[in-house]
Amino acid sequence: MTQTPPKSKGKPMKDTVETITAAGAEYAQKHYDRFIGASKEQVEKASATAFKSYEDISKFSKENLDATVAATTIFAKGFETIGKEWMTFAQDAMEASAQAAKALLAARTLREAVDVQTDWAKTSFDKVVAESTKLSEISVKVANEAAEPINARFNAAIEKLLKPMAA
C-alpha cells in the first residue's frame, strides 16, 4: 500500500508559498520603484548641477574673453596714439634738422656755424627728453588702462574661488 499525502496538507503549503512569493515580489517591486525613483532623482540633480556648472563656466569664460578683448583694444589704441606721437616727433625733428642745415649752410663765419649747431643740438636734446617723458607717461597710462579689465576678471575669479571656502 502506498500512502498518498493528504490533499489538505499540500494546498496550504502551496498557498503559503504563493503568499510569500507574492509578498516578496510586492516588496521587491516597491523597493525597486523607490530605488529607481531615487536613482532617477539623483541623476536629474546631477544633470542639473552639471548643466549649471557648464553654464557658469561658459559665462565665466565669456567674461574672461570680453576682458581680454577690452584690454587688447585699449592696448592697440594706446600703441596707435604712441605711434602717432612718435611720427609727429620724427617729422618735427626732420623739419628742425632741415632748418638747422639751411642755417648752417647760410652761416658766414665759423662762429655762426658753431652757434647754429649748438642751438640745434640743445633744442633737439630738449625735445627728445620732453618727447621721451611724454611717451613714457602715455605708455604707463595705456598699460594701467589695459590691465584694468584683466585685473577685474582676476579679482572676480579670486572671489569666486574664495566664496565656497568662506561658506
Secondary structure, DSSP 8 states (H G I E B T S, - for coil): ------HHHHHHHHHHHHHHHHHHHHHHHHHHHHHHHHHHHHHHHHHHHHHHHHHHHHHHHHHHHHHHHHHHHHHHHHHHHHHHHHHHHHHHHHHHHHHHHHHHHH--SHHHHHHHHHHHHHHHHHHHHHHHHHHHHHHHHHHHHHHHHHHHHHHHHHHHHHHHHH-
